[in-house]
Amino acid sequence: MREAISSLDRFVTVPRVGKRFLFCWTSRDTCPGDAVVVFAFDDDYSMGILTSSTHGAWALSEGSTLEDRPRYTPTSCFETFPWPTPTPKSKASIGDLSASLLKRRSEICFEKQIGLTTLYNQVDDEAWQDLAKAHRKLDEAVAKAYGWPAKVAHDPLEIKARLARKHAEIMKDPDSYSPF
């Protein structure tokens, strides 16, 4: 892990266990412990894919649990996740939407002096509709990167079914698949 992130100014982390998977940028000055999962990505596109409801649906279905909380299990949530093969335009769009969403999320947390769990609990209660809209736009852009209609982005069961089919296709010829 240290070698993989050594050249990055920032990298992605997610708590291993929680009510929801909240991906965050983490500074290279931070030494993550075993309660977080680390991803050696520093680009907004990868953050956007991981933050999307598409990856969330996969992670919830493929991960494990601790008591009643989902647990992000990298071997089943990440390593098996079939990434899209986006066009350059789609990749840029996802990156821009991701950066904008995370900027707004940080602004709210800083202004209100709250953490992400509190923020998203409030979003669940209909607060911060601009943030909820930003998530919907990101989710639809990710669906588009897969070649799916926008409405699929709002249907976790359909997302999971489509990802399972894509995963099965990849497993037939894994050498031909290169998501990055």
C-alpha beads as a LAMMPS data file, in Angstrom:
LAMMPS data file: protein, C-alpha beads

180 atoms
179 bonds

1 atom types
1 bond types

-500.0 500.0 xlo xhi
-500.0 500.0 ylo yhi
-500.0 500.0 zlo zhi

Masses

1 110.0

Atoms # bond

1 1 1 0.000 0.000 0.000
2 1 1 2.680 2.510 0.966
3 1 1 4.543 1.888 -2.256
4 1 1 1.375 2.210 -4.340
5 1 1 0.462 5.603 -2.851
6 1 1 3.986 6.968 -2.357
7 1 1 3.961 9.075 -5.524
8 1 1 0.400 10.373 -5.059
9 1 1 -0.503 13.686 -3.409
10 1 1 -3.886 12.230 -2.521
11 1 1 -5.557 8.844 -2.629
12 1 1 -9.021 7.416 -2.112
13 1 1 -10.152 5.819 1.142
14 1 1 -13.403 4.361 2.409
15 1 1 -14.244 3.147 5.912
16 1 1 -14.203 -0.631 5.972
17 1 1 -17.489 -0.764 7.932
18 1 1 -20.319 1.753 8.144
19 1 1 -23.913 2.585 7.409
20 1 1 -22.857 3.492 3.850
21 1 1 -19.692 3.574 1.797
22 1 1 -18.396 7.166 1.854
23 1 1 -15.322 7.517 -0.334
24 1 1 -12.960 10.368 0.530
25 1 1 -9.775 11.958 -0.646
26 1 1 -6.962 11.392 1.811
27 1 1 -3.696 13.306 1.919
28 1 1 -0.437 11.451 1.479
29 1 1 0.530 12.816 4.923
30 1 1 -2.013 10.415 6.404
31 1 1 -1.056 6.889 7.367
32 1 1 -4.309 4.925 7.103
33 1 1 -5.059 2.234 9.640
34 1 1 -6.801 -1.074 9.218
35 1 1 -10.274 0.459 9.595
36 1 1 -10.103 1.955 6.100
37 1 1 -9.628 0.573 2.614
38 1 1 -7.083 2.416 0.457
39 1 1 -7.226 2.865 -3.318
40 1 1 -4.148 4.084 -5.185
41 1 1 -6.124 6.509 -7.362
42 1 1 -5.659 10.257 -7.467
43 1 1 -7.972 11.097 -10.372
44 1 1 -11.501 12.464 -10.236
45 1 1 -12.812 9.897 -12.732
46 1 1 -11.921 6.921 -10.497
47 1 1 -13.345 8.735 -7.481
48 1 1 -16.538 9.323 -9.448
49 1 1 -16.922 5.667 -10.334
50 1 1 -16.296 4.570 -6.742
51 1 1 -18.699 7.223 -5.384
52 1 1 -21.451 6.294 -7.830
53 1 1 -24.570 4.317 -7.020
54 1 1 -23.344 1.788 -9.590
55 1 1 -20.308 0.850 -7.538
56 1 1 -22.372 1.198 -4.357
57 1 1 -24.937 -1.334 -5.592
58 1 1 -22.161 -3.781 -6.481
59 1 1 -20.319 -3.275 -3.182
60 1 1 -23.474 -3.744 -1.114
61 1 1 -24.366 -6.948 -2.934
62 1 1 -20.863 -8.416 -3.044
63 1 1 -19.478 -7.248 0.310
64 1 1 -19.957 -8.744 3.720
65 1 1 -21.459 -7.373 6.913
66 1 1 -20.451 -6.718 10.486
67 1 1 -23.531 -7.044 12.638
68 1 1 -26.080 -4.964 10.687
69 1 1 -23.601 -2.738 8.840
70 1 1 -22.132 -3.276 5.406
71 1 1 -18.429 -4.065 5.228
72 1 1 -16.360 -3.077 2.211
73 1 1 -14.432 -6.204 1.353
74 1 1 -11.872 -5.325 -1.351
75 1 1 -11.570 -8.820 -2.787
76 1 1 -15.299 -9.048 -3.479
77 1 1 -16.336 -5.371 -3.771
78 1 1 -13.439 -3.926 -5.752
79 1 1 -11.499 -6.696 -7.435
80 1 1 -14.623 -8.161 -9.042
81 1 1 -16.187 -4.809 -9.989
82 1 1 -16.589 -4.492 -13.759
83 1 1 -15.543 -0.931 -14.564
84 1 1 -17.025 0.808 -17.595
85 1 1 -15.032 1.469 -20.731
86 1 1 -15.812 5.164 -21.170
87 1 1 -15.168 7.486 -24.059
88 1 1 -12.727 10.326 -23.308
89 1 1 -15.715 12.710 -23.160
90 1 1 -17.597 10.464 -20.731
91 1 1 -14.498 10.026 -18.574
92 1 1 -14.005 13.804 -18.401
93 1 1 -17.673 14.337 -17.564
94 1 1 -17.562 11.826 -14.699
95 1 1 -14.368 13.433 -13.399
96 1 1 -15.879 16.929 -13.507
97 1 1 -19.116 15.825 -11.830
98 1 1 -17.165 13.965 -9.159
99 1 1 -14.925 16.946 -8.390
100 1 1 -17.924 19.259 -8.183
101 1 1 -19.853 16.871 -5.923
102 1 1 -16.949 16.411 -3.519
103 1 1 -16.290 20.138 -3.435
104 1 1 -19.925 20.823 -2.500
105 1 1 -19.888 18.044 0.075
106 1 1 -16.763 19.527 1.687
107 1 1 -18.247 23.032 1.686
108 1 1 -21.342 21.864 3.539
109 1 1 -19.358 19.851 6.083
110 1 1 -16.988 22.766 6.727
111 1 1 -19.746 25.379 6.919
112 1 1 -21.956 23.328 9.248
113 1 1 -19.053 21.676 11.113
114 1 1 -20.485 18.206 10.527
115 1 1 -19.079 14.932 9.322
116 1 1 -20.136 12.887 6.334
117 1 1 -22.397 10.552 8.284
118 1 1 -24.390 13.490 9.638
119 1 1 -24.436 15.111 6.199
120 1 1 -25.813 12.040 4.446
121 1 1 -28.316 11.372 7.217
122 1 1 -29.591 14.896 6.521
123 1 1 -29.627 14.218 2.770
124 1 1 -31.766 11.145 3.553
125 1 1 -34.136 13.537 5.353
126 1 1 -34.425 15.725 2.210
127 1 1 -31.787 18.306 3.179
128 1 1 -29.084 19.450 0.767
129 1 1 -31.049 18.728 -2.384
130 1 1 -28.299 20.293 -4.487
131 1 1 -25.965 17.562 -3.239
132 1 1 -28.578 14.878 -3.894
133 1 1 -28.984 16.271 -7.428
134 1 1 -25.200 16.195 -7.920
135 1 1 -25.217 12.508 -6.967
136 1 1 -28.029 11.800 -9.445
137 1 1 -26.128 13.564 -12.235
138 1 1 -22.963 11.600 -11.437
139 1 1 -24.924 8.341 -11.319
140 1 1 -26.492 9.052 -14.708
141 1 1 -23.104 9.913 -16.226
142 1 1 -21.705 6.613 -14.944
143 1 1 -24.698 4.734 -16.385
144 1 1 -24.016 6.451 -19.703
145 1 1 -20.367 5.310 -19.547
146 1 1 -21.658 1.732 -19.431
147 1 1 -23.976 2.447 -22.367
148 1 1 -27.086 2.210 -20.186
149 1 1 -30.140 4.473 -20.132
150 1 1 -30.063 7.148 -17.397
151 1 1 -33.007 5.548 -15.567
152 1 1 -30.867 2.481 -14.773
153 1 1 -28.783 4.704 -12.477
154 1 1 -31.721 4.836 -10.055
155 1 1 -32.507 1.115 -9.916
156 1 1 -30.048 -0.841 -7.726
157 1 1 -31.471 -4.223 -8.743
158 1 1 -31.134 -3.429 -12.440
159 1 1 -27.618 -2.086 -11.855
160 1 1 -26.627 -5.293 -10.089
161 1 1 -28.132 -7.476 -12.820
162 1 1 -26.319 -5.565 -15.564
163 1 1 -23.025 -5.591 -13.673
164 1 1 -23.373 -9.323 -13.017
165 1 1 -23.821 -9.933 -16.753
166 1 1 -20.803 -7.729 -17.532
167 1 1 -18.753 -9.553 -14.894
168 1 1 -19.727 -12.929 -16.386
169 1 1 -18.659 -11.711 -19.856
170 1 1 -15.318 -10.553 -18.493
171 1 1 -14.732 -13.890 -16.770
172 1 1 -15.136 -15.692 -20.116
173 1 1 -12.093 -13.823 -21.453
174 1 1 -10.403 -11.893 -18.617
175 1 1 -7.280 -11.176 -20.667
176 1 1 -9.265 -8.986 -23.053
177 1 1 -10.582 -6.754 -20.236
178 1 1 -8.612 -3.667 -19.266
179 1 1 -10.629 -1.082 -17.372
180 1 1 -7.785 1.413 -16.868

Bonds

1 1 1 2
2 1 2 3
3 1 3 4
4 1 4 5
5 1 5 6
6 1 6 7
7 1 7 8
8 1 8 9
9 1 9 10
10 1 10 11
11 1 11 12
12 1 12 13
13 1 13 14
14 1 14 15
15 1 15 16
16 1 16 17
17 1 17 18
18 1 18 19
19 1 19 20
20 1 20 21
21 1 21 22
22 1 22 23
23 1 23 24
24 1 24 25
25 1 25 26
26 1 26 27
27 1 27 28
28 1 28 29
29 1 29 30
30 1 30 31
31 1 31 32
32 1 32 33
33 1 33 34
34 1 34 35
35 1 35 36
36 1 36 37
37 1 37 38
38 1 38 39
39 1 39 40
40 1 40 41
41 1 41 42
42 1 42 43
43 1 43 44
44 1 44 45
45 1 45 46
46 1 46 47
47 1 47 48
48 1 48 49
49 1 49 50
50 1 50 51
51 1 51 52
52 1 52 53
53 1 53 54
54 1 54 55
55 1 55 56
56 1 56 57
57 1 57 58
58 1 58 59
59 1 59 60
60 1 60 61
61 1 61 62
62 1 62 63
63 1 63 64
64 1 64 65
65 1 65 66
66 1 66 67
67 1 67 68
68 1 68 69
69 1 69 70
70 1 70 71
71 1 71 72
72 1 72 73
73 1 73 74
74 1 74 75
75 1 75 76
76 1 76 77
77 1 77 78
78 1 78 79
79 1 79 80
80 1 80 81
81 1 81 82
82 1 82 83
83 1 83 84
84 1 84 85
85 1 85 86
86 1 86 87
87 1 87 88
88 1 88 89
89 1 89 90
90 1 90 91
91 1 91 92
92 1 92 93
93 1 93 94
94 1 94 95
95 1 95 96
96 1 96 97
97 1 97 98
98 1 98 99
99 1 99 100
100 1 100 101
101 1 101 102
102 1 102 103
103 1 103 104
104 1 104 105
105 1 105 106
106 1 106 107
107 1 107 108
108 1 108 109
109 1 109 110
110 1 110 111
111 1 111 112
112 1 112 113
113 1 113 114
114 1 114 115
115 1 115 116
116 1 116 117
117 1 117 118
118 1 118 119
119 1 119 120
120 1 120 121
121 1 121 122
122 1 122 123
123 1 123 124
124 1 124 125
125 1 125 126
126 1 126 127
127 1 127 128
128 1 128 129
129 1 129 130
130 1 130 131
131 1 131 132
132 1 132 133
133 1 133 134
134 1 134 135
135 1 135 136
136 1 136 137
137 1 137 138
138 1 138 139
139 1 139 140
140 1 140 141
141 1 141 142
142 1 142 143
143 1 143 144
144 1 144 145
145 1 145 146
146 1 146 147
147 1 147 148
148 1 148 149
149 1 149 150
150 1 150 151
151 1 151 152
152 1 152 153
153 1 153 154
154 1 154 155
155 1 155 156
156 1 156 157
157 1 157 158
158 1 158 159
159 1 159 160
160 1 160 161
161 1 161 162
162 1 162 163
163 1 163 164
164 1 164 165
165 1 165 166
166 1 166 167
167 1 167 168
168 1 168 169
169 1 169 170
170 1 170 171
171 1 171 172
172 1 172 173
173 1 173 174
174 1 174 175
175 1 175 176
176 1 176 177
177 1 177 178
178 1 178 179
179 1 179 180
